[in-house]
Amino acid sequence: MKGKLRPVQIARRVVEASGYLELGLTARALEVLEPLPTDGPLAAPVLYLRGQAFRFEQRFDEAVAPLTAAAEQFPTPVDRHVWMVLSHCQFKSGHLTEAVDALAHARGAFVKPRPAPEN
């Protein structure tokens, strides 16, 4: 990949990867997501889709890191679905304590502090 991708290019690739996941083409989705940055304004969707692709391939251990990062970046209540998916992956990986904690996040037991309003 030459040069830095513009946000619109990243957004197009996120949509493309999402389509591949819907079609069950997880390897192709991972190829599209691989060069995308995991920081910046579109990091959460990139990380979420990467985690979902690993989960669909039953690579649960590999799915945990991107899903954790995505869950922490998405705002509440959007993050609840990601926490639920993360809980499933941790359970399947044998990390039961972490799975219960992620499930608690998904159910709203832990609330993220709201950012201070900008003046």
MODELLER restraints for C-alpha pairs under 7 A, 6 or more apart:
rsr = mdl.restraints
at = mdl.atoms
rsr.add(forms.Gaussian(group=physical.xy_distance, feature=features.Distance(at['CA:1:A'], at['CA:35:A']), mean=6.97, stdev=0.5))
rsr.add(forms.Gaussian(group=physical.xy_distance, feature=features.Distance(at['CA:10:A'], at['CA:36:A']), mean=6.72, stdev=0.5))
rsr.add(forms.Gaussian(group=physical.xy_distance, feature=features.Distance(at['CA:13:A'], at['CA:32:A']), mean=6.49, stdev=0.5))
rsr.add(forms.Gaussian(group=physical.xy_distance, feature=features.Distance(at['CA:14:A'], at['CA:46:A']), mean=6.36, stdev=0.5))
rsr.add(forms.Gaussian(group=physical.xy_distance, feature=features.Distance(at['CA:17:A'], at['CA:29:A']), mean=4.43, stdev=0.5))
rsr.add(forms.Gaussian(group=physical.xy_distance, feature=features.Distance(at['CA:17:A'], at['CA:32:A']), mean=6.01, stdev=0.5))
rsr.add(forms.Gaussian(group=physical.xy_distance, feature=features.Distance(at['CA:17:A'], at['CA:33:A']), mean=6.62, stdev=0.5))
rsr.add(forms.Gaussian(group=physical.xy_distance, feature=features.Distance(at['CA:18:A'], at['CA:49:A']), mean=6.87, stdev=0.5))
rsr.add(forms.Gaussian(group=physical.xy_distance, feature=features.Distance(at['CA:20:A'], at['CA:26:A']), mean=6.52, stdev=0.5))
rsr.add(forms.Gaussian(group=physical.xy_distance, feature=features.Distance(at['CA:20:A'], at['CA:28:A']), mean=6.60, stdev=0.5))
rsr.add(forms.Gaussian(group=physical.xy_distance, feature=features.Distance(at['CA:20:A'], at['CA:29:A']), mean=5.35, stdev=0.5))
rsr.add(forms.Gaussian(group=physical.xy_distance, feature=features.Distance(at['CA:21:A'], at['CA:29:A']), mean=6.16, stdev=0.5))
rsr.add(forms.Gaussian(group=physical.xy_distance, feature=features.Distance(at['CA:21:A'], at['CA:53:A']), mean=6.77, stdev=0.5))
rsr.add(forms.Gaussian(group=physical.xy_distance, feature=features.Distance(at['CA:26:A'], at['CA:53:A']), mean=5.30, stdev=0.5))
rsr.add(forms.Gaussian(group=physical.xy_distance, feature=features.Distance(at['CA:30:A'], at['CA:50:A']), mean=6.39, stdev=0.5))
rsr.add(forms.Gaussian(group=physical.xy_distance, feature=features.Distance(at['CA:30:A'], at['CA:53:A']), mean=6.69, stdev=0.5))
rsr.add(forms.Gaussian(group=physical.xy_distance, feature=features.Distance(at['CA:33:A'], at['CA:46:A']), mean=6.63, stdev=0.5))
rsr.add(forms.Gaussian(group=physical.xy_distance, feature=features.Distance(at['CA:33:A'], at['CA:50:A']), mean=6.71, stdev=0.5))
rsr.add(forms.Gaussian(group=physical.xy_distance, feature=features.Distance(at['CA:37:A'], at['CA:43:A']), mean=6.58, stdev=0.5))
rsr.add(forms.Gaussian(group=physical.xy_distance, feature=features.Distance(at['CA:38:A'], at['CA:46:A']), mean=6.75, stdev=0.5))
rsr.add(forms.Gaussian(group=physical.xy_distance, feature=features.Distance(at['CA:38:A'], at['CA:47:A']), mean=6.61, stdev=0.5))
rsr.add(forms.Gaussian(group=physical.xy_distance, feature=features.Distance(at['CA:44:A'], at['CA:70:A']), mean=4.54, stdev=0.5))
rsr.add(forms.Gaussian(group=physical.xy_distance, feature=features.Distance(at['CA:44:A'], at['CA:73:A']), mean=5.78, stdev=0.5))
rsr.add(forms.Gaussian(group=physical.xy_distance, feature=features.Distance(at['CA:44:A'], at['CA:74:A']), mean=6.18, stdev=0.5))
rsr.add(forms.Gaussian(group=physical.xy_distance, feature=features.Distance(at['CA:47:A'], at['CA:66:A']), mean=4.86, stdev=0.5))
rsr.add(forms.Gaussian(group=physical.xy_distance, feature=features.Distance(at['CA:47:A'], at['CA:67:A']), mean=6.30, stdev=0.5))
rsr.add(forms.Gaussian(group=physical.xy_distance, feature=features.Distance(at['CA:47:A'], at['CA:69:A']), mean=6.90, stdev=0.5))
rsr.add(forms.Gaussian(group=physical.xy_distance, feature=features.Distance(at['CA:47:A'], at['CA:70:A']), mean=5.45, stdev=0.5))
rsr.add(forms.Gaussian(group=physical.xy_distance, feature=features.Distance(at['CA:48:A'], at['CA:66:A']), mean=6.34, stdev=0.5))
rsr.add(forms.Gaussian(group=physical.xy_distance, feature=features.Distance(at['CA:48:A'], at['CA:67:A']), mean=5.42, stdev=0.5))
rsr.add(forms.Gaussian(group=physical.xy_distance, feature=features.Distance(at['CA:48:A'], at['CA:70:A']), mean=5.39, stdev=0.5))
rsr.add(forms.Gaussian(group=physical.xy_distance, feature=features.Distance(at['CA:50:A'], at['CA:66:A']), mean=6.56, stdev=0.5))
rsr.add(forms.Gaussian(group=physical.xy_distance, feature=features.Distance(at['CA:51:A'], at['CA:63:A']), mean=4.27, stdev=0.5))
rsr.add(forms.Gaussian(group=physical.xy_distance, feature=features.Distance(at['CA:51:A'], at['CA:64:A']), mean=6.83, stdev=0.5))
rsr.add(forms.Gaussian(group=physical.xy_distance, feature=features.Distance(at['CA:51:A'], at['CA:66:A']), mean=5.22, stdev=0.5))
rsr.add(forms.Gaussian(group=physical.xy_distance, feature=features.Distance(at['CA:51:A'], at['CA:67:A']), mean=5.17, stdev=0.5))
rsr.add(forms.Gaussian(group=physical.xy_distance, feature=features.Distance(at['CA:52:A'], at['CA:63:A']), mean=6.86, stdev=0.5))
rsr.add(forms.Gaussian(group=physical.xy_distance, feature=features.Distance(at['CA:54:A'], at['CA:60:A']), mean=6.46, stdev=0.5))
rsr.add(forms.Gaussian(group=physical.xy_distance, feature=features.Distance(at['CA:54:A'], at['CA:62:A']), mean=6.33, stdev=0.5))
rsr.add(forms.Gaussian(group=physical.xy_distance, feature=features.Distance(at['CA:54:A'], at['CA:63:A']), mean=5.11, stdev=0.5))
rsr.add(forms.Gaussian(group=physical.xy_distance, feature=features.Distance(at['CA:55:A'], at['CA:63:A']), mean=5.78, stdev=0.5))
rsr.add(forms.Gaussian(group=physical.xy_distance, feature=features.Distance(at['CA:55:A'], at['CA:89:A']), mean=6.89, stdev=0.5))
rsr.add(forms.Gaussian(group=physical.xy_distance, feature=features.Distance(at['CA:60:A'], at['CA:89:A']), mean=4.95, stdev=0.5))
rsr.add(forms.Gaussian(group=physical.xy_distance, feature=features.Distance(at['CA:60:A'], at['CA:92:A']), mean=6.51, stdev=0.5))
rsr.add(forms.Gaussian(group=physical.xy_distance, feature=features.Distance(at['CA:60:A'], at['CA:93:A']), mean=5.87, stdev=0.5))
rsr.add(forms.Gaussian(group=physical.xy_distance, feature=features.Distance(at['CA:61:A'], at['CA:93:A']), mean=5.79, stdev=0.5))
rsr.add(forms.Gaussian(group=physical.xy_distance, feature=features.Distance(at['CA:63:A'], at['CA:89:A']), mean=6.84, stdev=0.5))
rsr.add(forms.Gaussian(group=physical.xy_distance, feature=features.Distance(at['CA:64:A'], at['CA:86:A']), mean=6.22, stdev=0.5))
rsr.add(forms.Gaussian(group=physical.xy_distance, feature=features.Distance(at['CA:64:A'], at['CA:89:A']), mean=6.42, stdev=0.5))
rsr.add(forms.Gaussian(group=physical.xy_distance, feature=features.Distance(at['CA:64:A'], at['CA:90:A']), mean=6.68, stdev=0.5))
rsr.add(forms.Gaussian(group=physical.xy_distance, feature=features.Distance(at['CA:67:A'], at['CA:82:A']), mean=6.66, stdev=0.5))
rsr.add(forms.Gaussian(group=physical.xy_distance, feature=features.Distance(at['CA:67:A'], at['CA:86:A']), mean=5.82, stdev=0.5))
rsr.add(forms.Gaussian(group=physical.xy_distance, feature=features.Distance(at['CA:68:A'], at['CA:86:A']), mean=6.72, stdev=0.5))
rsr.add(forms.Gaussian(group=physical.xy_distance, feature=features.Distance(at['CA:71:A'], at['CA:79:A']), mean=5.16, stdev=0.5))
rsr.add(forms.Gaussian(group=physical.xy_distance, feature=features.Distance(at['CA:71:A'], at['CA:82:A']), mean=5.38, stdev=0.5))
rsr.add(forms.Gaussian(group=physical.xy_distance, feature=features.Distance(at['CA:71:A'], at['CA:83:A']), mean=5.82, stdev=0.5))
rsr.add(forms.Gaussian(group=physical.xy_distance, feature=features.Distance(at['CA:80:A'], at['CA:105:A']), mean=6.74, stdev=0.5))
rsr.add(forms.Gaussian(group=physical.xy_distance, feature=features.Distance(at['CA:80:A'], at['CA:106:A']), mean=4.25, stdev=0.5))
rsr.add(forms.Gaussian(group=physical.xy_distance, feature=features.Distance(at['CA:81:A'], at['CA:106:A']), mean=6.52, stdev=0.5))
rsr.add(forms.Gaussian(group=physical.xy_distance, feature=features.Distance(at['CA:83:A'], at['CA:102:A']), mean=5.33, stdev=0.5))
rsr.add(forms.Gaussian(group=physical.xy_distance, feature=features.Distance(at['CA:83:A'], at['CA:103:A']), mean=6.43, stdev=0.5))
rsr.add(forms.Gaussian(group=physical.xy_distance, feature=features.Distance(at['CA:83:A'], at['CA:105:A']), mean=6.20, stdev=0.5))
rsr.add(forms.Gaussian(group=physical.xy_distance, feature=features.Distance(at['CA:83:A'], at['CA:106:A']), mean=4.95, stdev=0.5))
rsr.add(forms.Gaussian(group=physical.xy_distance, feature=features.Distance(at['CA:84:A'], at['CA:102:A']), mean=6.64, stdev=0.5))
rsr.add(forms.Gaussian(group=physical.xy_distance, feature=features.Distance(at['CA:84:A'], at['CA:103:A']), mean=5.72, stdev=0.5))
rsr.add(forms.Gaussian(group=physical.xy_distance, feature=features.Distance(at['CA:84:A'], at['CA:106:A']), mean=5.31, stdev=0.5))
rsr.add(forms.Gaussian(group=physical.xy_distance, feature=features.Distance(at['CA:86:A'], at['CA:102:A']), mean=6.52, stdev=0.5))
rsr.add(forms.Gaussian(group=physical.xy_distance, feature=features.Distance(at['CA:87:A'], at['CA:99:A']), mean=4.26, stdev=0.5))
rsr.add(forms.Gaussian(group=physical.xy_distance, feature=features.Distance(at['CA:87:A'], at['CA:100:A']), mean=6.79, stdev=0.5))
rsr.add(forms.Gaussian(group=physical.xy_distance, feature=features.Distance(at['CA:87:A'], at['CA:102:A']), mean=4.96, stdev=0.5))
rsr.add(forms.Gaussian(group=physical.xy_distance, feature=features.Distance(at['CA:87:A'], at['CA:103:A']), mean=5.48, stdev=0.5))
rsr.add(forms.Gaussian(group=physical.xy_distance, feature=features.Distance(at['CA:88:A'], at['CA:99:A']), mean=6.77, stdev=0.5))
rsr.add(forms.Gaussian(group=physical.xy_distance, feature=features.Distance(at['CA:90:A'], at['CA:96:A']), mean=6.67, stdev=0.5))
rsr.add(forms.Gaussian(group=physical.xy_distance, feature=features.Distance(at['CA:90:A'], at['CA:98:A']), mean=6.44, stdev=0.5))
rsr.add(forms.Gaussian(group=physical.xy_distance, feature=features.Distance(at['CA:90:A'], at['CA:99:A']), mean=4.98, stdev=0.5))
rsr.add(forms.Gaussian(group=physical.xy_distance, feature=features.Distance(at['CA:91:A'], at['CA:99:A']), mean=5.25, stdev=0.5))
rsr.add(forms.Gaussian(group=physical.xy_distance, feature=features.Distance(at['CA:104:A'], at['CA:110:A']), mean=6.93, stdev=0.5))
